[in-house]
């Protein structure tokens, strides 16, 4: 069920909505003095950081931008599987937000949002609040740990990492892999879709196998996939597994992990208990929980429904949602988040200036999977707005690589360099 | 007496209308081009590896895209993206990138 704009207006008029948001009465006051039209952005990942930069760039710095991010540094999730394989370090993927502050005049607030008041157009933090004309919520994904017995955020941090947000868990998983005995089992579980980065888990299997092949050749990668089949680049991944890592990767479809035992490193599926030397459980995902502070997760209480011309929430006026949190027939990728961010940025500027946003947004996605220290392959698509159905649909001609290659491995590196530059520099 | 005032309003209105149209077209082109920057750099200014699109001659851009689309020019990725765009969009993208300074 979705909460339409009209419903919202009715609810507001009836006084139902007003007053249900706790934490409105913060004492700290306005954290950054508002002097003109202002966009506040919650979340500085690929989507949020891009929106921040492009609102400044495309408004000739006329619109104020405040970006709220809890992490001190930006760490790229794309290409972070290569940290497991050993061809990159996490430092290679880590960037500062300094250029966004200095070059683009973005107010960066390190902190966490505690509440959103859509009526007063205010975002609350521990030490005060921020008023906005438009709010962009770019919360990425959060994990539904309650779907897996024995797993929670603490267990993931301590011993059974998902490493599905690049950072400390990526480094821990690499350490666990390096510490694994030769002849051991690396078990990787994949949740039912939709999840962030559809080909990512299969790429990870390749990167882990690449390390094992060169260092612990008697070992095995076991993939427990909750989905009935490989969800992305199937032919290419099967070829990579069979040709580069023969006999090393075992794939089990329809194998949803429902429980884990952290002490024995055991994963439980409907059919079996799997004991592993390294257990890498990627839990089911939903939009980042910040979305719930304004009732934005309108689709299955999990993903956020938006108007694809503006990325404005279907539930709340003046609040936009971009990136992995959005419910769409678009892949949850870094490139897609940046493209959505730019559509939203342009639309917000136009609406704040009283103009009509582009009625025909057309965006592209290129996603590389790196399957060894050298070779990669891609999936590429153009997506356009379908006015009749009011959704984004795949344009003609998209597809995957004819075959993996070292040339595409080089392109994957250039892609990373250019997209990080586009987002942060 | 000629109603200059009225004439002025009509002409000014026409000019405003056409410039608003041009602005809308260029903003659409800017939006189209924005998706290219993940590989080709912000405004087509490549940071390495991928071809620079900024400042590219528009005929060269359009011809390349048409050749990618038809398959006359082989590619790893661009034949797939090219098929997703119309000839009109190639022209808009060509205008946008031709207007950017190389870096």
Interface residues (C-beta under 8 A of the other chain):
Chain A: X54 X58 X335 X338 X339 X342 X343 X346 X350 X356 X358 X360 X361 X362 X363 X364 X365 X366 X378 X380 X381 X382 X384 X395 X396 X397 X398 X399 X401 X405 X407 X408 X410 X411 X413 X414 X415 X417 X418 X419 X421 X422
Chain B: X24 X27 X28 X30 X31 X32 X34 X35 X36 X37 X38 X39 X40 X41 X42 X46 X47 X48 X49 X50 X69 X76 X77 X79 X80 X81 X82 X83 X84 X85 X89
